[in-house]
């Protein structure tokens, strides 16, 4: 393959690089990059035309084309380096450099009329190629001097960036420095050794390739571009970017405003000291050890919520995008709603409890009204209710009585005042008879339990607590049933008698024993407990009776408090 063919291949690659730049980075990079690639293309094109020129006139015209790119490519390269290193060049530097480039091109373009730049020029032919031989004029030194100044200025910008700038990619800066060394070194080697063959077209290809790689990497540090790719664009949000290896890339001003510690991070470096919560979470996310993809921080009066997501890039394994949103108002509103709902729930609970209390008070009042008709049992409702409460509390603490839960205990205690509701259907002459009932009177009296169950069912038909309603019906219906089956109204026996009715029977009989009635005196506590003990297994559930007797001291204290 001849040298001419190699130059043509280099030229084709430069066209491809320029096309790729125009298509892939359209609207996202400075025009200086396009100008630099076009200038390099003109230089290579001019070299190609020189090698194929047939006469001196054509060779000089091709040389002017080559110089058009050669005098402007260092200028645009310096602008590109300044842009990549985030350095704002002063206008006087840009204008003066552009003026010198124009002056150099004018001298080359008028070299046929004046000997300032070239004293003379001629062509030589060798190996099927044309070579332009030039004798330098007195002002020819201006071009290498200008070129040296541009390269030195580029070196200075990159070195200062490596030393002082944390927000510029360290890897990008090193790649730019290396490419600048290769390019300048190749030019020096070519001029010192006076090669007939130009090597710069191939070096330019290398420089353009490095520039494209750097521009691709720069995309990772472009917050608007990366967030747009993730459909996250919102100027009010903050953004932090990390590469797939957990190296910090960049953050925007909003993120730096909220978390000043981000200013301590250097581009292309991992987080070394996670001395604040935000840095610790960022370190976990980027190392893949985070437990969730969201965190919340209080920054002064603001509440900042941080979201973590991963973007796949074809030039990188992954890019971690950390999005920061000021959700102060939303969270305060949410907290306000939650507080309102909590207060509303508590208020509904309080009102419901109040309604329940009112309901229970009404039931107790109705029980007292019913009891007021019975002149023989004054205070019976309250006392039996207290005894049931005391007894069920004791059973709840006994692990052997698994059927006695706190809820069941509350239900039986609430149902206790309703056990004699059926007496409202018993005629006064029987209910208040001072002596012993006649057989037929006793039969009427015994109907109060079944009638009481019907009344309780009617009163509680609309309650939502069906379990309580059933317990209350059983207490009213079966509290006169006996363990041996001799009770009424249904002659139930043993465990066929509902548990709550067996509990009520003990409280009902105990109160009848220790209380004075018109037809009898009150029994002593010892006598009453003795009767209950003797009736265990006949009248009462023997197991419950045993537990009831264990409450002897508490029951005596309770009844003594009534006398006081």
DRENNU-717956 format. One record per residue (C-alpha): x, y, z; residue in one letter; residue number from 0. Coordinates in Angstrom, 2 decimals, m for minus. Each point is the difference from the previous one (the first is absolute). Layout:
BEGIN
        c1        c2        c3   residu   num
         X         Y         Z        a   NUM
...
END
This chain:
BEGIN
        c1        c2        c3   residu   num
      0.00      0.00      0.00        x     0
      1.51      3.37     m1.08        x     1
      0.29      3.07      2.18        x     2
     m2.64      1.74     m2.14        x     3
     m2.48     m2.74      0.76        x     4
      0.72      0.29      3.74        x     5
     m0.66      3.73     m0.12        x     6
     m3.27     m0.63     m1.83        x     7
     m1.02     m2.50      2.72        x     8
      0.89      2.55      2.70        x     9
     m2.05      2.58     m1.88        x    10
     m2.99     m2.37     m0.16        x    11
      0.23     m0.65      3.73        x    12
      0.04      3.75      0.65        x    13
     m3.18      0.38     m2.10        x    14
     m1.64     m2.80      2.02        x    15
      1.05      1.63      3.28        x    16
     m1.43      3.35     m1.10        x    17
     m3.26     m1.64     m1.09        x    18
     m0.27     m1.88      3.30        x    19
      0.59      3.26      1.86        x    20
     m2.74      1.77     m1.95        x    21
     m2.55     m2.79      0.48        x    22
      0.64     m1.22      3.52        x    23
      0.83      3.27      1.77        x    24
     m2.29      2.32     m1.94        x    25
     m0.96      2.98      2.14        x    26
      1.89     m1.25      3.07        x    27
      3.55      1.22     m0.62        x    28
      1.70      3.28     m0.87        x    29
      0.51      0.87     m3.71        x    30
      3.76      0.04      0.67        x    31
      0.07     m3.82     m0.18        x    32
     m1.53      0.03     m3.48        x    33
      2.38      2.75     m1.12        x    34
      3.01     m1.96      1.28        x    35
     m1.07     m3.18     m1.81        x    36
     m0.61      1.99     m3.22        x    37
      3.41      1.70      0.31        x    38
      1.72     m3.39      0.41        x    39
     m1.93     m1.28     m3.02        x    40
      1.22      2.96     m2.11        x    41
      3.59     m0.60      1.05        x    42
     m0.11     m3.65     m1.01        x    43
     m1.81      0.85     m3.22        x    44
      2.68      2.55     m0.88        x    45
      2.75     m2.58      0.61        x    46
     m1.82     m2.44     m2.31        x    47
     m0.22      2.63     m2.75        x    48
      3.69      0.86      0.32        x    49
      0.95     m3.65     m0.44        x    50
     m2.09     m0.22     m3.19        x    51
      0.88      3.45     m1.45        x    52
      1.36      0.07     m3.58        x    53
      1.55      3.47      0.11        x    54
      1.25      2.63      2.43        x    55
     m3.14      2.10     m0.32        x    56
     m2.23     m2.89      1.12        x    57
      2.40     m0.93      2.80        x    58
      0.04      3.57      1.37        x    59
     m3.81      0.17     m0.13        x    60
     m0.22     m3.32      1.87        x    61
      2.56      1.32      2.51        x    62
     m2.26      3.00      0.69        x    63
     m2.91     m2.38      0.67        x    64
      2.18     m2.01      2.39        x    65
      1.11      3.14      1.81        x    66
     m3.60      1.22      0.30        x    67
     m0.62     m2.96      2.28        x    68
      3.47      0.00      1.58        x    69
     m0.14      3.60      1.30        x    70
     m3.51     m0.32      1.43        x    71
      0.03     m3.54      1.44        x    72
      2.34      0.95      2.96        x    73
     m2.27      2.97      0.75        x    74
     m3.16     m2.11      0.06        x    75
      1.79     m2.75      1.93        x    76
      0.86      2.53      2.71        x    77
     m3.64      1.12      0.15        x    78
     m1.12     m3.64      0.27        x    79
      2.44     m0.72      2.83        x    80
     m1.18      3.10      1.86        x    81
     m3.61     m1.11     m0.45        x    82
      0.70     m3.55      1.22        x    83
      1.88      1.36      3.02        x    84
     m2.77      2.52      0.75        x    85
      2.33      3.00     m0.44        x    86
     m1.42      3.27     m1.26        x    87
      2.57      1.58     m2.32        x    88
      0.22      3.74      0.03        x    89
     m1.29      1.63     m3.15        x    90
      3.33      1.68     m0.69        x    91
      1.73     m3.41     m0.16        x    92
     m2.56     m1.40     m2.42        x    93
     m0.05      3.06     m2.24        x    94
      3.79      0.38     m0.14        x    95
      0.53     m3.72     m0.70        x    96
     m2.58      0.08     m2.77        x    97
      1.69      3.09     m1.47        x    98
      3.41     m1.68     m0.04        x    99
     m1.48     m3.06     m1.74        x   100
     m1.54      2.22     m2.66        x   101
      3.29      1.88     m0.45        x   102
      1.91     m3.25     m0.46        x   103
     m2.43     m1.20     m2.64        x   104
      0.21      3.32     m1.85        x   105
      3.80     m0.31     m0.11        x   106
     m0.26     m3.52     m1.42        x   107
     m2.67      1.05     m2.51        x   108
      2.20      2.88     m1.27        x   109
      3.26     m1.93      0.02        x   110
      0.15      0.08     m3.81        x   111
      0.11      3.81      0.01        x   112
      2.21      0.55      3.05        x   113
      2.90     m1.86      1.52        x   114
     m1.00      0.68      3.63        x   115
     m1.08     m3.53      0.67        x   116
      1.69     m1.95     m2.85        x   117
      3.00      1.25     m1.94        x   118
     m0.56     m2.53     m2.71        x   119
     m1.68     m3.33     m0.66        x   120
      0.23     m2.84     m2.51        x   121
     m1.28     m3.53     m0.45        x   122
      1.69     m3.39     m0.20        x   123
     m1.34     m3.35     m1.21        x   124
      0.90     m3.32      1.62        x   125
     m1.72     m3.40      0.19        x   126
     m3.01      1.36     m1.86        x   127
     m0.51      2.81      2.54        x   128
      0.51      3.74     m0.09        x   129
      1.93      1.78      2.75        x   130
     m0.01      3.79      0.55        x   131
      3.43      1.32      0.96        x   132
     m0.06      3.40      1.73        x   133
      2.66      2.42      1.18        x   134
     m1.21      1.80      3.10        x   135
     m0.28      3.77      0.03        x   136
      0.80      2.41      2.89        x   137
     m3.55     m0.24      1.49        x   138
     m0.40     m3.76     m0.28        x   139
      0.99     m0.36      3.67        x   140
     m3.38      1.52      0.95        x   141
     m1.93     m3.22     m0.72        x   142
      2.08     m2.39      2.16        x   143
      0.14      2.70      2.69        x   144
     m3.77      0.39     m0.06        x   145
     m0.42     m3.78     m0.02        x   146
      2.36     m0.35      2.98        x   147
     m1.89      2.71      1.91        x   148
     m3.37     m1.71     m0.60        x   149
      1.38     m3.37      1.11        x   150
      1.65      1.47      3.11        x   151
     m3.19      1.84      0.87        x   152
     m1.94     m3.26     m0.38        x   153
      2.52     m1.77      2.27        x   154
     m0.36      2.76      2.57        x   155
     m3.82     m0.25      0.04        x   156
      0.04     m3.79      0.39        x   157
      2.67     m0.04      2.74        x   158
     m1.79      2.71      1.97        x   159
     m3.23     m1.96     m0.34        x   160
      1.63     m3.17      1.31        x   161
      1.39      1.90      2.98        x   162
     m2.90      2.23      0.99        x   163
     m3.33     m1.05     m1.49        x   164
     m2.04     m2.69      1.79        x   165
     m3.01      0.32     m2.30        x   166
      1.88     m0.96     m3.19        x   167
      0.60     m3.63     m0.91        x   168
      3.51     m1.09      0.94        x   169
      0.00     m2.73     m2.67        x   170
     m1.14      2.40     m2.70        x   171
      2.75      2.45      0.91        x   172
      2.65     m2.72     m0.13        x   173
     m1.22     m1.20     m3.41        x   174
      0.10      3.58     m1.35        x   175
      3.51      0.50      1.38        x   176
      1.20     m3.25     m1.57        x   177
     m1.51      0.80     m3.41        x   178
      1.55      3.49      0.08        x   179
      3.42     m1.49      0.79        x   180
     m0.32     m2.51     m2.87        x   181
     m1.12      2.67     m2.49        x   182
      2.65      2.56      0.88        x   183
      2.69     m2.66      0.25        x   184
     m0.86     m1.35     m3.44        x   185
      0.20      3.49     m1.54        x   186
      3.39      0.64      1.60        x   187
      1.38     m3.36     m1.13        x   188
     m1.25      0.60     m3.55        x   189
      1.57      3.48     m0.25        x   190
      3.28     m0.90      1.65        x   191
      0.63     m3.02     m2.22        x   192
     m1.32      1.71     m3.18        x   193
     m2.15     m2.94     m1.05        x   194
     m1.33      0.17     m3.52        x   195
     m3.06     m1.96      1.11        x   196
     m2.52      1.71      2.27        x   197
     m0.97     m1.97      3.13        x   198
     m2.34      2.63      1.39        x   199
     m3.14     m1.23     m1.88        x   200
      0.20     m3.24      2.00        x   201
      0.72      1.86      3.24        x   202
     m3.05      2.17     m0.68        x   203
     m2.13     m3.15     m0.22        x   204
      1.27     m1.03      3.42        x   205
     m0.70      3.49      1.39        x   206
     m3.57     m0.01     m1.37        x   207
     m0.67     m3.50      1.39        x   208
      1.15      1.10      3.46        x   209
     m2.16      3.11     m0.28        x   210
     m3.09     m2.08     m0.83        x   211
      0.67     m2.33      2.95        x   212
      0.40      2.99      2.30        x   213
     m3.22      1.54     m1.32        x   214
     m1.83     m3.26      0.66        x   215
      1.34     m0.03      3.53        x   216
     m0.98      3.65      0.36        x   217
     m3.59     m1.07     m0.71        x   218
      0.07     m1.91      3.28        x   219
      0.70      3.29      1.78        x   220
     m2.75      1.85     m1.85        x   221
     m2.89      0.18      2.51        x   222
     m2.68      1.26     m2.45        x   223
      0.98     m2.62     m2.62        x   224
      0.06     m2.97      2.41        x   225
     m3.16      1.03      1.81        x   226
     m1.75      0.51     m3.35        x   227
      0.94     m3.54     m1.04        x   228
     m1.69     m1.18      3.19        x   229
     m3.01      2.30     m0.46        x   230
      0.87      1.76      3.24        x   231
      0.46      3.58     m1.18        x   232
     m1.12      2.46      2.63        x   233
      1.94      3.18      0.67        x   234
     m1.17      0.07      3.60        x   235
      1.63     m3.37      0.71        x   236
      3.62     m0.73      0.79        x   237
      2.05     m2.72     m1.69        x   238
      3.14     m1.97      0.89        x   239
      1.64     m2.45     m2.42        x   240
      2.32     m2.96      0.65        x   241
      1.47     m2.44     m2.50        x   242
     m0.47     m3.78      0.08        x   243
      3.08     m0.43      2.19        x   244
     m1.24      2.33      2.68        x   245
      2.18      2.96     m1.02        x   246
     m1.51      3.45      0.49        x   247
     m0.66      1.80     m3.28        x   248
     m1.72      3.29      0.70        x   249
     m2.92      1.79      1.67        x   250
     m1.97      3.13     m0.80        x   251
     m0.29      3.24      1.96        x   252
     m3.29     m1.04      1.64        x   253
      1.57     m3.16      1.47        x   254
      3.07      1.95      1.13        x   255
     m2.25      2.62      1.62        x   256
     m1.81     m2.63      2.06        x   257
      3.09     m2.09      0.80        x   258
      3.16      2.09      0.08        x   259
      2.11     m3.08      0.76        x   260
     m0.36     m1.02     m3.66        x   261
      2.49      2.77     m0.78        x   262
      2.67     m2.09      1.75        x   263
     m0.35     m2.83     m2.54        x   264
      2.26     m0.21     m3.02        x   265
     m1.18     m1.11     m3.42        x   266
      0.94     m3.58     m0.97        x   267
      0.84     m0.86      3.60        x   268
     m2.02     m2.20      2.44        x   269
     m1.35      1.30      3.30        x   270
      2.80     m0.60      2.49        x   271
     m1.41      1.61      3.13        x   272
     m3.71     m0.49      0.59        x   273
     m0.11      2.43      2.91        x   274
     m3.57      1.21     m0.60        x   275
     m3.25     m1.98     m0.46        x   276
     m0.41      1.04     m3.65        x   277
      3.54     m1.12     m0.89        x   278
     m0.47     m3.28      1.87        x   279
     m3.19     m0.76     m1.92        x   280
      1.60      0.97     m3.32        x   281
      2.89     m2.33      0.75        x   282
     m2.38     m2.91      0.74        x   283
     m2.08      0.63     m3.13        x   284
      2.97      0.15     m2.32        x   285
      1.58     m3.09      1.56        x   286
     m3.27     m1.92     m0.35        x   287
     m0.46     m0.50      3.76        x   288
     m2.94      2.34      0.56        x   289
     m3.13     m1.53      1.55        x   290
     m2.38      2.33     m1.82        x   291
     m0.05      2.47     m2.85        x   292
     m1.21      3.02      1.95        x   293
      1.08      2.12      2.96        x   294
     m1.24      3.13      1.74        x   295
      2.03      2.80      1.57        x   296
     m0.82      3.16      1.90        x   297
      1.97      2.97     m1.30        x   298
     m0.85      2.95      2.17        x   299
     m3.74      0.57     m0.42        x   300
     m0.08     m2.08     m3.18        x   301
     m0.67     m3.71     m0.41        x   302
      2.02     m1.45     m2.87        x   303
     m0.86     m3.44     m1.35        x   304
      2.73     m1.79     m1.94        x   305
     m0.81     m2.60     m2.69        x   306
      2.51     m2.39     m1.53        x   307
     m0.29     m1.45     m3.49        x   308
      2.37     m1.59     m2.51        x   309
      0.39      0.93     m3.66        x   310
      1.63     m2.40     m2.43        x   311
      2.44      1.65     m2.41        x   312
      1.67     m1.65     m2.98        x   313
      3.37      1.57      0.84        x   314
     m0.28     m0.84      3.70        x   315
     m1.35     m2.94      1.97        x   316
     m2.38      2.22      1.93        x   317
     m0.51      3.50      1.29        x   318
     m1.51      0.55      3.43        x   319
     m2.36      2.97     m0.06        x   320
     m0.81      1.47      3.39        x   321
     m3.03      2.33     m0.20        x   322
     m0.69      2.41      2.86        x   323
     m3.48      1.44      0.36        x   324
     m1.22      2.64      2.41        x   325
     m3.13     m1.64      1.37        x   326
     m0.39      2.29      3.00        x   327
     m3.52      1.08     m0.89        x   328
     m1.14     m3.47     m1.05        x   329
      1.33     m1.66      3.15        x   330
     m1.37      2.74      2.25        x   331
     m3.36     m0.37     m1.71        x   332
      0.21     m3.78      0.35        x   333
      0.88      0.34      3.68        x   334
     m2.89      2.43      0.42        x   335
     m2.38     m2.46     m1.67        x   336
      1.35     m2.88      2.09        x   337
     m0.33      2.09      3.15        x   338
     m3.54      0.96     m0.98        x   339
     m0.87     m3.63     m0.75        x   340
      1.53     m1.09      3.28        x   341
     m1.94      2.64      1.91        x   342
     m3.13     m0.90     m1.94        x   343
      0.52     m3.69      0.76        x   344
      0.54      0.76      3.66        x   345
     m3.08      2.24      0.03        x   346
     m2.09     m2.70     m1.67        x   347
      1.39     m2.52      2.46        x   348
     m0.80      2.34      2.88        x   349
     m3.51      0.65     m1.30        x   350
     m0.54     m3.71     m0.59        x   351
      1.19     m0.78      3.51        x   352
     m2.24      2.75      1.30        x   353
     m2.96     m1.49     m1.86        x   354
      0.86     m3.42      1.39        x   355
      0.17      1.44      3.50        x   356
     m3.35      1.72     m0.51        x   357
     m1.42     m3.25     m1.31        x   358
      1.31     m1.90      2.98        x   359
     m1.32      2.66      2.39        x   360
     m3.43     m0.27     m1.63        x   361
      0.04     m3.77      0.42        x   362
      1.02      0.31      3.67        x   363
     m2.67      2.65      0.53        x   364
     m2.60     m2.26     m1.57        x   365
      1.20     m2.83      2.25        x   366
     m0.36      2.26      3.03        x   367
     m3.49      0.97     m1.12        x   368
     m0.93     m3.68     m0.30        x   369
      1.59     m0.69      3.39        x   370
     m1.95      2.85      1.62        x   371
     m3.16     m2.05     m0.51        x   372
      1.50     m2.80      2.11        x   373
     m0.09      1.19      3.61        x   374
      1.87     m3.12      1.12        x   375
      3.31      0.57     m1.89        x   376
      1.15      3.59      0.52        x   377
      3.52      0.62     m1.41        x   378
      0.16     m3.49     m1.46        x   379
      0.87      1.20     m3.53        x   380
      3.00      2.05      1.09        x   381
      1.34     m2.59      2.42        x   382
     m0.23     m2.92     m2.40        x   383
      1.62      2.09     m2.72        x   384
      2.91      0.80      2.33        x   385
      0.36     m3.64      1.00        x   386
      0.04     m1.12     m3.65        x   387
      2.67      2.61     m0.81        x   388
      2.15     m1.11      2.93        x   389
     m0.43     m3.69     m0.84        x   390
      0.66      0.32     m3.76        x   391
      3.14      2.05      0.68        x   392
      1.26     m2.84      2.19        x   393
     m0.79     m2.57     m2.71        x   394
      1.81      2.08     m2.65        x   395
      3.18     m0.18      2.07        x   396
     m0.37     m3.78      0.31        x   397
      1.78     m1.60     m2.97        x   398
     m2.13     m3.16      0.32        x   399
     m3.12      1.91     m1.11        x   400
      0.93      0.61     m3.61        x   401
     m3.66      0.69     m0.90        x   402
      0.02      3.02      2.32        x   403
      1.66      2.68     m2.09        x   404
     m0.03      3.71      0.95        x   405
     m2.65      0.57     m2.68        x   406
     m2.26     m2.82      1.30        x   407
      0.49      1.30      3.53        x   408
     m1.13      3.49     m1.02        x   409
     m3.03     m1.43     m1.82        x   410
     m1.14     m2.07      3.04        x   411
      0.48      2.98      2.33        x   412
     m2.06      2.22     m2.33        x   413
     m2.69     m2.70     m0.29        x   414
     m0.30     m0.57      3.76        x   415
     m2.43      2.93      0.64        x   416
     m2.38     m1.49     m2.60        x   417
     m0.39     m3.44      1.61        x   418
     m3.37      0.79      1.68        x   419
     m1.55      2.09     m2.81        x   420
     m2.77     m2.61     m0.26        x   421
     m1.42      0.95      3.41        x   422
     m1.68      2.94     m1.72        x   423
     m2.51     m2.56     m1.35        x   424
     m0.72     m1.53      3.44        x   425
     m3.17      1.36      1.74        x   426
      0.61      2.22      3.07        x   427
     m2.00     m2.26      2.33        x   428
      2.40     m2.85     m0.71        x   429
      3.20      2.03     m0.40        x   430
     m0.47      1.78      3.38        x   431
     m1.55     m2.85      2.00        x   432
      1.62      0.11      3.49        x   433
     m0.14     m3.70      0.60        x   434
      0.59     m3.29     m1.72        x   435
     m1.48     m0.45     m3.49        x   436
     m2.79     m2.43     m0.64        x   437
      0.85     m2.61     m2.66        x   438
     m2.00      1.79     m2.68        x   439
      1.52      3.36      1.01        x   440
      3.47     m1.46     m0.17        x   441
     m0.72     m1.25     m3.51        x   442
     m0.93      3.54     m1.04        x   443
      3.12      1.34      1.68        x   444
      2.19     m2.45     m1.87        x   445
     m1.17      1.42     m3.34        x   446
      2.04      3.16      0.55        x   447
      3.20     m1.60     m1.32        x   448
     m1.37     m1.01     m3.41        x   449
     m1.96      3.26     m0.31        x   450
      3.11      1.90      1.00        x   451
      1.97     m1.59     m2.87        x   452
     m2.69      1.15     m2.47        x   453
      0.05      3.55      1.39        x   454
      3.83      0.15     m0.14        x   455
     m0.03     m1.24     m3.61        x   456
     m2.50      2.70     m0.96        x   457
      1.96      2.76      1.75        x   458
      3.34     m1.03     m1.53        x   459
     m1.24     m0.99     m3.48        x   460
      1.74      2.94     m1.70        x   461
      3.35     m0.38      1.76        x   462
      2.98     m0.85     m2.20        x   463
      1.58     m2.09      2.74        x   464
     m1.82     m3.29     m0.59        x   465
      2.22     m1.83      2.47        x   466
     m1.01      2.32      2.82        x   467
     m3.66     m0.30     m0.95        x   468
      0.19     m3.80      0.17        x   469
      1.79      0.09      3.37        x   470
     m2.61      2.40      1.41        x   471
     m2.85     m2.26     m1.20        x   472
      1.67     m3.07      1.55        x   473
      0.55      1.78      3.33        x   474
     m3.68      1.01      0.18        x   475
     m1.29     m3.34     m1.28        x   476
      2.09     m2.57      1.87        x   477
      1.29      1.54      3.25        x   478
     m2.46     m2.23      1.99        x   479
      1.15     m3.24     m1.64        x   480
      1.82     m2.46      2.32        x   481
      2.99     m2.21     m0.64        x   482
     m1.99     m3.16      0.81        x   483
     m2.84      0.92     m2.40        x   484
     m2.63      0.94      2.63        x   485
     m0.07      3.68     m0.85        x   486
     m2.27      1.95     m2.33        x   487
     m1.32      0.88     m2.54        x   488
      1.49     m2.76     m2.25        x   489
      1.52     m2.43      2.56        x   490
      3.40      0.28     m1.63        x   491
      2.76     m2.03      1.57        x   492
      3.78      0.35      0.41        x   493
      1.88      1.70     m2.81        x   494
     m3.18      0.28     m2.05        x   495
     m0.64      3.05      2.14        x   496
      1.75      2.98     m1.65        x   497
      3.21      0.97      1.77        x   498
     m1.18      3.59      0.63        x   499
     m3.22     m1.26      1.63        x   500
      2.01     m2.25      2.37        x   501
      2.06      3.04      1.03        x   502
     m3.13      2.07      0.54        x   503
     m1.63     m2.74      2.11        x   504
      2.79      0.20      2.59        x   505
     m0.24      3.78      0.28        x   506
     m3.82     m0.07      0.14        x   507
     m0.21     m2.64      2.73        x   508
      2.84      1.47      2.07        x   509
     m1.71      3.39      0.11        x   510
     m3.33     m1.62      0.92        x   511
      1.71     m1.84      2.87        x   512
      1.84      2.93      1.58        x   513
     m2.76      2.57     m0.58        x   514
     m3.05      0.55      2.21        x   515
     m3.36     m0.64     m1.63        x   516
     m3.55      0.56      1.33        x   517
     m0.41     m3.72      0.39        x   518
      3.46     m0.72      1.59        x   519
      2.98      1.43      1.81        x   520
      3.41      0.22     m1.63        x   521
      2.36     m2.91      0.48        x   522
      3.50      0.47      1.31        x   523
      2.86     m0.10     m2.49        x   524
      1.19     m3.32      1.36        x   525
     m3.49     m1.48     m0.28        x   526
     m0.38      1.28     m3.56        x   527
      3.38     m1.36     m1.13        x   528
     m0.79     m3.27      1.72        x   529
     m3.27     m0.34     m1.93        x   530
      1.79      0.73     m3.31        x   531
      2.67     m2.56      0.81        x   532
     m2.65     m2.60      0.84        x   533
     m1.91      0.80     m3.20        x   534
      3.03     m0.41     m2.26        x   535
     m0.77     m2.81     m2.41        x   536
     m3.74      0.20      0.59        x   537
     m1.05      3.62     m0.39        x   538
      3.25      1.48     m1.24        x   539
      2.78     m0.90     m2.42        x   540
      2.49     m1.63      2.43        x   541
      3.05      1.53     m1.66        x   542
     m1.49      3.50     m0.06        x   543
     m1.23     m0.41      3.57        x   544
      3.53     m0.85      1.12        x   545
      1.36      3.12     m1.69        x   546
     m2.83      2.09      1.46        x   547
      0.89     m1.14      3.52        x   548
      3.59      1.16     m0.62        x   549
     m1.40      3.53     m0.29        x   550
     m1.37     m0.17      3.56        x   551
      2.06      2.84      1.45        x   552
     m0.62      2.32     m2.96        x   553
     m3.76     m0.70      0.14        x   554
     m0.17      0.69      3.75        x   555
      1.88      3.27     m0.51        x   556
     m2.39      0.94     m2.80        x   557
     m3.13     m0.55      2.10        x   558
      1.52      1.71      3.02        x   559
      0.50      3.06     m2.21        x   560
     m3.76      0.04     m0.67        x   561
     m0.73      0.21      3.73        x   562
      2.49      2.84      0.37        x   563
END
